[in-house]
């Protein structure tokens, strides 16, 4: 049996080696993707283009505007002179936020009343808008608090001295500088491996079928199971190599910390590859032509992405979609790879994810083998 | 160029599509599935973030603070912790994304002068969620703080209540409820067309080579230009149907506003389809085996569209070099146009730059695709 598997292996490796293009295709695009992705993928919000309209011209309004000017999350691009001008800036996208201080702002504040500040936001990009609004809120809040304590100080120093302000002292863990790259790069490693491995495996068998060489293989003493093993092992190594290359770029180029152990990552990767290889095999048993395999692959890749928590938090999805994510191997591997990179946790903590991956891999592999038997009859 | 030959080729290609019902089904199901998934699955706002509390004091104040958190829709207190090691464990295994630590002398701090603080340990693995959660927690604590202050002022005799504060009145334009859906779905049209286009065309020539039918095709009097048009016409039709499905679904199912003109949408969509199909065809000519073509197509379509088109990740936040690269990504222009047409209702007049760029791309890619094919064997 091993001898026959060995022969398939040799054949597969030879095919890979004789296709000079293949090596290029296998390595260059994934590396390119990590590089671009590492730079492009961010939900951070800095330097939001801001238009300011100050109709009050008071010390107070200028102080508030100065708070925005000195905050790195905002970049004042325009001092508008009328409401119309401020609105036009949002309309033609030259500003994403407009801060409007109406006349009478300082008068209200000095009387100890509540003074409104109008904020216009371009909501086209809902996420950026949300985050920008959060920063506006924080600035306005801070300003309010310090204005109030200054006012109290002047009116009644004794009471002011006894008043307390309670603040939140936030400590981000694992990614102390809130760097988007640290969040995305490990996820990219998982998704790129998914794209490449599923595609390669899906084509492997369909191609033999379409070109007609599958029948030749079937008249040899080779058993279907042996063919599957021989076909998938090379891709397993291709997957491992890919993972290693992409991980190196992540740690050496993007300086994402690697705090866990390589052994845990290797274990997780192997289980992940088991699932992705099986998925590819599954596709190749269902499809008759490479065209179909390709279409199916395209059809599946995006849902696997979106339902993996790779960019969009699973906890914000409706319950039905959340349930679906449990069947997605990528979901588990993303938790594993992120935890190994950033949290540095071991097998004990990751046991649920590892077990889930193993279970999905075994079920898929079993199903693919059964289907394969049927599809060659 | 003869119309008769183009028609014959288009008919052949159409028959091939229709007789492979599975591929056709996938092409038509694609928009529905993508829209459902992205429409429901993509939500970057947070809600019910699991919070653990570590109350080192156990006073009325700490209880009241927790009530403030419990009342916020953004947080959900899941369990309490009683040791420093417990924090590590809860954070490591993801039981909670935030731990609130109330210090043992919290009441004394509050009754003392000036300043008291609560610690929030945040799981920043996901920096976006962490940023939002911290901002919301800050608001909750600020609310708690002014409650405590007002309480104190009330108790101090002869002290007037002084709200003296700045009230933020926000108005959001174009996407009034800040629905992620309205932001994502217009871009999905571009994603769907690019995926379907690449999927249908990028193997079309490679397949003829691998199957051996290319020699037949070459021996016919068809010219390269006729071949291009004839091969792509049916797919152009499928692409338009897909775009229509997307539009209907977006507007009637997801209630995404469509404020622009239909003619403008049809025109730009046609331009984009020409680009996408020509690129697919070009790949197919240049890479004459199906595996290779499929890999190149995957890389060329999925990555630029999801990353560099501005459909999810804002282009203005990218480093300058990458921002420069996005100008070379044709999907970028289409996504800009789609978002403006859907949400802002811009006229084509205001969109002249992306429109011009898209038209230039259409001309260049179509020309390249037509030129790439040579009637030669080997």
Boltz contact constraints between the chains, C-beta under 6 A:
constraints:
  - contact:
      token1: [A, 21]
      token2: [B, 292]
      max_distance: 6.0
  - contact:
      token1: [A, 25]
      token2: [B, 295]
      max_distance: 6.0
  - contact:
      token1: [A, 29]
      token2: [B, 299]
      max_distance: 6.0
  - contact:
      token1: [A, 33]
      token2: [B, 303]
      max_distance: 6.0
  - contact:
      token1: [A, 37]
      token2: [B, 307]
      max_distance: 6.0
  - contact:
      token1: [A, 39]
      token2: [B, 319]
      max_distance: 6.0
  - contact:
      token1: [A, 39]
      token2: [B, 322]
      max_distance: 6.0
  - contact:
      token1: [A, 40]
      token2: [B, 307]
      max_distance: 6.0
  - contact:
      token1: [A, 40]
      token2: [B, 308]
      max_distance: 6.0
  - contact:
      token1: [A, 40]
      token2: [B, 313]
      max_distance: 6.0
  - contact:
      token1: [A, 40]
      token2: [B, 318]
      max_distance: 6.0
  - contact:
      token1: [A, 40]
      token2: [B, 322]
      max_distance: 6.0
  - contact:
      token1: [A, 41]
      token2: [B, 313]
      max_distance: 6.0
  - contact:
      token1: [A, 42]
      token2: [B, 317]
      max_distance: 6.0
  - contact:
      token1: [A, 43]
      token2: [B, 128]
      max_distance: 6.0
  - contact:
      token1: [A, 44]
      token2: [B, 317]
      max_distance: 6.0
  - contact:
      token1: [A, 90]
      token2: [B, 173]
      max_distance: 6.0
  - contact:
      token1: [A, 109]
      token2: [B, 164]
      max_distance: 6.0
  - contact:
      token1: [A, 112]
      token2: [B, 162]
      max_distance: 6.0
  - contact:
      token1: [A, 112]
      token2: [B, 164]
      max_distance: 6.0
  - contact:
      token1: [A, 114]
      token2: [B, 163]
      max_distance: 6.0
  - contact:
      token1: [A, 114]
      token2: [B, 165]
      max_distance: 6.0
  - contact:
      token1: [A, 114]
      token2: [B, 167]
      max_distance: 6.0
  - contact:
      token1: [A, 115]
      token2: [B, 166]
      max_distance: 6.0
  - contact:
      token1: [A, 116]
      token2: [B, 167]
      max_distance: 6.0
  - contact:
      token1: [A, 116]
      token2: [B, 169]
      max_distance: 6.0
  - contact:
      token1: [A, 117]
      token2: [B, 166]
      max_distance: 6.0
  - contact:
      token1: [A, 117]
      token2: [B, 168]
      max_distance: 6.0
  - contact:
      token1: [A, 118]
      token2: [B, 169]
      max_distance: 6.0
  - contact:
      token1: [A, 119]
      token2: [B, 168]
      max_distance: 6.0
  - contact:
      token1: [A, 119]
      token2: [B, 170]
      max_distance: 6.0
  - contact:
      token1: [A, 120]
      token2: [B, 171]
      max_distance: 6.0
  - contact:
      token1: [A, 121]
      token2: [B, 172]
      max_distance: 6.0
  - contact:
      token1: [A, 122]
      token2: [B, 173]
      max_distance: 6.0
  - contact:
      token1: [A, 123]
      token2: [B, 172]
      max_distance: 6.0
  - contact:
      token1: [A, 123]
      token2: [B, 174]
      max_distance: 6.0
  - contact:
      token1: [A, 123]
      token2: [B, 175]
      max_distance: 6.0
  - contact:
      token1: [A, 123]
      token2: [B, 178]
      max_distance: 6.0
  - contact:
      token1: [A, 124]
      token2: [B, 174]
      max_distance: 6.0
  - contact:
      token1: [A, 124]
      token2: [B, 175]
      max_distance: 6.0
  - contact:
      token1: [A, 124]
      token2: [B, 339]
      max_distance: 6.0
  - contact:
      token1: [A, 124]
      token2: [B, 343]
      max_distance: 6.0
  - contact:
      token1: [A, 125]
      token2: [B, 183]
      max_distance: 6.0
  - contact:
      token1: [A, 125]
      token2: [B, 314]
      max_distance: 6.0
  - contact:
      token1: [A, 126]
      token2: [B, 175]
      max_distance: 6.0
  - contact:
      token1: [A, 126]
      token2: [B, 178]
      max_distance: 6.0
  - contact:
      token1: [A, 126]
      token2: [B, 180]
      max_distance: 6.0
  - contact:
      token1: [A, 126]
      token2: [B, 183]
      max_distance: 6.0
  - contact:
      token1: [A, 127]
      token2: [B, 44]
      max_distance: 6.0
  - contact:
      token1: [A, 128]
      token2: [B, 314]
      max_distance: 6.0
  - contact:
      token1: [A, 129]
      token2: [B, 178]
      max_distance: 6.0
  - contact:
      token1: [A, 130]
      token2: [B, 45]
      max_distance: 6.0
  - contact:
      token1: [A, 130]
      token2: [B, 178]
      max_distance: 6.0
  - contact:
      token1: [A, 133]
      token2: [B, 170]
      max_distance: 6.0
  - contact:
      token1: [A, 134]
      token2: [B, 135]
      max_distance: 6.0
  - contact:
      token1: [A, 140]
      token2: [B, 166]
      max_distance: 6.0
  - contact:
      token1: [A, 140]
      token2: [B, 168]
      max_distance: 6.0
  - contact:
      token1: [A, 141]
      token2: [B, 142]
      max_distance: 6.0
  - contact:
      token1: [A, 143]
      token2: [B, 166]
      max_distance: 6.0
  - contact:
      token1: [A, 144]
      token2: [B, 165]
      max_distance: 6.0
  - contact:
      token1: [A, 144]
      token2: [B, 166]
      max_distance: 6.0
  - contact:
      token1: [A, 148]
      token2: [B, 164]
      max_distance: 6.0
  - contact:
      token1: [A, 151]
      token2: [B, 164]
      max_distance: 6.0
  - contact:
      token1: [A, 159]
      token2: [B, 156]
      max_distance: 6.0
  - contact:
      token1: [A, 159]
      token2: [B, 159]
      max_distance: 6.0
  - contact:
      token1: [A, 161]
      token2: [B, 113]
      max_distance: 6.0
  - contact:
      token1: [A, 163]
      token2: [B, 149]
      max_distance: 6.0
  - contact:
      token1: [A, 164]
      token2: [B, 110]
      max_distance: 6.0
  - contact:
      token1: [A, 164]
      token2: [B, 114]
      max_distance: 6.0
  - contact:
      token1: [A, 164]
      token2: [B, 116]
      max_distance: 6.0
  - contact:
      token1: [A, 165]
      token2: [B, 145]
      max_distance: 6.0
  - contact:
      token1: [A, 166]
      token2: [B, 116]
      max_distance: 6.0
  - contact:
      token1: [A, 166]
      token2: [B, 145]
      max_distance: 6.0
  - contact:
      token1: [A, 167]
      token2: [B, 117]
      max_distance: 6.0
  - contact:
      token1: [A, 168]
      token2: [B, 118]
      max_distance: 6.0
  - contact:
      token1: [A, 168]
      token2: [B, 120]
      max_distance: 6.0
  - contact:
      token1: [A, 168]
      token2: [B, 137]
      max_distance: 6.0
  - contact:
      token1: [A, 168]
      token2: [B, 138]
      max_distance: 6.0
  - contact:
      token1: [A, 168]
      token2: [B, 141]
      max_distance: 6.0
  - contact:
      token1: [A, 169]
      token2: [B, 117]
      max_distance: 6.0
  - contact:
      token1: [A, 169]
      token2: [B, 119]
      max_distance: 6.0
  - contact:
      token1: [A, 170]
      token2: [B, 120]
      max_distance: 6.0
  - contact:
      token1: [A, 170]
      token2: [B, 122]
      max_distance: 6.0
  - contact:
      token1: [A, 170]
      token2: [B, 134]
      max_distance: 6.0
  - contact:
      token1: [A, 171]
      token2: [B, 121]
      max_distance: 6.0
  - contact:
      token1: [A, 172]
      token2: [B, 122]
      max_distance: 6.0
  - contact:
      token1: [A, 172]
      token2: [B, 124]
      max_distance: 6.0
  - contact:
      token1: [A, 172]
      token2: [B, 130]
      max_distance: 6.0
  - contact:
      token1: [A, 173]
      token2: [B, 121]
      max_distance: 6.0
  - contact:
      token1: [A, 174]
      token2: [B, 124]
      max_distance: 6.0
  - contact:
      token1: [A, 174]
      token2: [B, 125]
      max_distance: 6.0
  - contact:
      token1: [A, 175]
      token2: [B, 124]
      max_distance: 6.0
  - contact:
      token1: [A, 175]
      token2: [B, 125]
      max_distance: 6.0
  - contact:
      token1: [A, 175]
      token2: [B, 127]
      max_distance: 6.0
  - contact:
      token1: [A, 178]
      token2: [B, 124]
      max_distance: 6.0
  - contact:
      token1: [A, 178]
      token2: [B, 127]
      max_distance: 6.0
  - contact:
      token1: [A, 180]
      token2: [B, 127]
      max_distance: 6.0
  - contact:
      token1: [A, 183]
      token2: [B, 126]
      max_distance: 6.0
  - contact:
      token1: [A, 183]
      token2: [B, 127]
      max_distance: 6.0
  - contact:
      token1: [A, 195]
      token2: [B, 298]
      max_distance: 6.0
  - contact:
      token1: [A, 203]
      token2: [B, 291]
      max_distance: 6.0
  - contact:
      token1: [A, 290]
      token2: [B, 290]
      max_distance: 6.0
  - contact:
      token1: [A, 291]
      token2: [B, 23]
      max_distance: 6.0
  - contact:
      token1: [A, 291]
      token2: [B, 203]
      max_distance: 6.0
  - contact:
      token1: [A, 292]
      token2: [B, 22]
      max_distance: 6.0
  - contact:
      token1: [A, 292]
      token2: [B, 23]
      max_distance: 6.0
  - contact:
      token1: [A, 294]
      token2: [B, 294]
      max_distance: 6.0
  - contact:
      token1: [A, 295]
      token2: [B, 23]
      max_distance: 6.0
  - contact:
      token1: [A, 295]
      token2: [B, 26]
      max_distance: 6.0
  - contact:
      token1: [A, 295]
      token2: [B, 199]
      max_distance: 6.0
  - contact:
      token1: [A, 298]
      token2: [B, 195]
      max_distance: 6.0
  - contact:
      token1: [A, 298]
      token2: [B, 199]
      max_distance: 6.0
  - contact:
      token1: [A, 299]
      token2: [B, 26]
      max_distance: 6.0
  - contact:
      token1: [A, 303]
      token2: [B, 37]
      max_distance: 6.0
  - contact:
      token1: [A, 306]
      token2: [B, 37]
      max_distance: 6.0
  - contact:
      token1: [A, 306]
      token2: [B, 41]
      max_distance: 6.0
  - contact:
      token1: [A, 312]
      token2: [B, 42]
      max_distance: 6.0
  - contact:
      token1: [A, 313]
      token2: [B, 129]
      max_distance: 6.0
  - contact:
      token1: [A, 316]
      token2: [B, 43]
      max_distance: 6.0
  - contact:
      token1: [A, 317]
      token2: [B, 41]
      max_distance: 6.0
  - contact:
      token1: [A, 318]
      token2: [B, 40]
      max_distance: 6.0
  - contact:
      token1: [A, 321]
      token2: [B, 40]
      max_distance: 6.0
  - contact:
      token1: [A, 321]
      token2: [B, 41]
      max_distance: 6.0
  - contact:
      token1: [A, 338]
      token2: [B, 125]
      max_distance: 6.0
  - contact:
      token1: [A, 342]
      token2: [B, 125]
      max_distance: 6.0
  - contact:
      token1: [A, 343]
      token2: [B, 92]
      max_distance: 6.0
  - contact:
      token1: [A, 345]
      token2: [B, 92]
      max_distance: 6.0
  - contact:
      token1: [A, 349]
      token2: [B, 92]
      max_distance: 6.0
  - contact:
      token1: [A, 349]
      token2: [B, 93]
      max_distance: 6.0
